[in-house]
Amino acid sequence: MHLSSGLKGRFVLKKYKEDQVQSIIANFGSLEIHTRKVVQIPTLARHFMKCLSNEIPPDFGALFLYNKLYYGKLDEQCITIEQYLDGDFRKYINNTGEIIVSDGSDLSEMFSHYTYIKLGKRLMVLYIQGAGYSLCDPEIASAEFTDTDDNIFFCNGNLSHGAIYSFVSHHVW
């Protein structure tokens, strides 16, 4: 597989598990449509993190950074490629909205809370996980699961209002 010459380092290549393929195709029409949506979510999460960084005091401290995710094809199968995260991998908040790790989760909870408020309580970035301050694989939960044409918002990991409710009910405001 050829990667752009600008990409250096170790990478993780992800493809769909065979038992998930039919469900994804049934829900989204094709693996390509779903995979392209998957690639957009870290870009949205990076944008929200940048917005947060512009609103906090300069002496606040470090914020998380989201990996870029790339779309590709390998043997005609849709894949994603991202930089390998070196270090101890931790999940802070699941895509169910459950707060998993209490040590160090203040920043992750603050970020999910921020996105929820900033986006009018209609969307929330969840599935906060990674190594150190580098994060990967975020999910977005939406208050509405589908649009007026029954197209699912975001991806299979969008657990919608149930995930938002779970986070809101366990998060200390």
Secondary structure, 3 states (H helix, E strand, C coil): CCCCCCCCCCEEEEECCHHHHHHHHHHHCCHHHHHHHHHHHHHHHHHHHHHHHHHCCCCCCCCCEECCEEEEEECCEEEEEEECCCCCEEEEECCCCCECCCCCHHHHHHHHHHHHHHCCCCEEEECEEEECCEECCCEEEECCCECCCCCECCCCCCCHHHHHHHHHHHCCC
